[in-house]
Amino acid sequence: MPVISIPTSFNIDVAFEVPSFGRRMAALLIDMAVEVCYLIAASWLVDRIASRRYAWNDDSSHNMWAIGLIAAVPFFLYHPIMEITTNGQSIGKKIMQLRVVNVNGGKASISQFLIRWLLRVSDLWIVLLLILLLSLGGNSLQSALIFLFGFGFLLTDIILVASSKKSQRIGDMLAHTILIRLNKRQDLSNTIFREINEGYVPIFPQVMRINDRDLNVIKSLLDNARKTHQYDPLRSAANRVKEYLKVETDMEPYQFLDKLLEDYNYLSTS
């Protein structure tokens, strides 16, 4: 499985697994199924409202088009709403264990989610644009041009995802985001969580300046050093952390970094 490496603030590369093309397509198909189910339900509801037009006056009956348009809004906003509110995951991505993150591996911003959404042409966009054009009385040439434009955009996305190093489509490139595969569920022993004894006294309060992603890198380095007894990467990381936090200590690299994790656990929960 291909991976991409992203440097952290400590000059330590963090590897993210790039999802396979098949996994991305499976997530897309699941999302499309959710959207189609919503469209069916929304259409049924609009039809029910329209069937009771006898209870409306002549003026209000002309608002059915507006009601239908409002009912379609959640369909179009499905991806940005889901990804913004669930930290980069739609229903399909959640099931297939995928997530949208920024190119630094952190949480993508609202503007990044909106940019990648505006440039997506999947999820029935082509079909809906074609239907909309036809309903407005467009001719067959205009319909064909819109369809060909959308299909060309979609084909370009597929080629980019299949061939680019980071598997980015056009929207991801412009939004500076990537799609990663999440690791399997981990228990607490695989996280930065530590049991802290009562009466614990932290030594390095500056640790709160380090973000969670870099703390997980430190945890991984400690685990690796414990297993392989290779301490050179640990020593280099400790020097970088000391420089970043502007602290001086005579502790050995392993002891220093381990103490940082304990201090973080105490300060973040106290």
Secondary structure, DSSP 8 states (H G I E B T S, - for coil): --EEEEE-TTS-EEEEE---HHHHHHHHHHHHHHHHHHHHHHHHHHHHHHTTGGGS-TTGGGGHHHHHHHHHHHHHTHHHHHHHHTTS--HHHHHTTEEEEETTSSB--HHHHHHHHHT--TTTHHHHHHHHHHHTT--HHHHHHHHHHHHHHHHHHHHHHHHSTT---HHHHHHTEEEEE------GGGSS-----TT---S-GGGGGS-HHHHHHHHHHHHHHHHH---HHHHHHHHHHHHHHT----S-HHHHHHHHHHHHHHHHH-
